[in-house]
Amino acid sequence: MKKLWAVLLVLALTGSAAFAKGGAAGKSSGGVTKGMDRKIVLGYSQSGAESEWRTACTNSVKAAAEEYNIELVFTDAQQKQENQLKAIRSFITRKVDIIAFTPVVSSGWEAVLQECKDAKIPVICVDRTIDGPDTLFTAFIGSDFKKEGVMSADWLVAYMEKIGRGSKDPLNVVELQGTVGAAAATDRQIGFMEVLAKYPNYKVIKTQTGNFTRAEGKQVMEAFLKSDGDQIDVLFAHNDDMAIGAIQAIEEYGRKPGEDIIIVSIDAVKGAFEAMMAGTLNASIECNPLLGPPVMETAVKILKGESVPKKVYSVDNTFDQSNAAAAFPTRKY
Ligand code: GYE
């Protein structure tokens, strides 16, 4: 009888120990955040779920929060600033330890960020920048969008030269812009135009937003083709998804994407690599969406009172049909 009790006791103890261990490693249950003596809560306002890039970014944020044992309060603003304002205010009410957000547009954040400041909740801007003084946030982590625009145009000019079409006058360019007012759209356009200004034969004949989505990219390209179909030499799309939508429109119209119309876009997601390998997309400028780990690391440092750099930019590369196939197996998004 005594033996039986002993066995039961051991079972009960090991069982509860195992349970406790499982709990500590679990998502929002107990334990402490990696590198801290307590578990922290991070409110994250994602801008939307508009593209392959955004999905990769969201997945990275969620995985990194789990890895750091940070309690993540995740919200998706569906590309609407009003939803983000509401989310951030709800984080303040909830007294989260820290807030991270991807501003869907760059303007209109002063009031809410001042409220975060008054509540002593630090803010990390992720991926997209905001207008106004740098004092409104603690840190920024993302890519240099203007540079991506410059890289797109540099690639284009060199490629047109290489295929012997560089001096055609006019060289008609159409542009699919990202979400109006988003830093990723504004700055990519600025960078692209800065380079094209040096080549007067390049003419941007049409520019319109496709909201960073495949469906709108296709729709807008259809409209471009309807009005200027046979005159279009080049498409610059602010992201891969819109380029992929446009490729469909070009094929349906009866011209060859990647040959009749040279296409450069930004992100370098897997879909773009597939299109480059299929010959329908010419180039994609990389924009790294794997921002979860640096965001969590920065959050921990800030909450420990350590100093962090104000702005950290990702290092982005250029991919085109000459190096896409070799790079494809190593791509993580
Ligand atoms: O290029 C696009 C996404 O802000 C860098 O947003 C990001 C952009 C990215 O929808 O695909």
Residues whose N, C-alpha, C, O or C-beta is under 5 A from the ligand:
A	BS01	GYE	E50 S51 W53 R54 D127 R128 A184 F212 H238 N239 I266 D267 C287
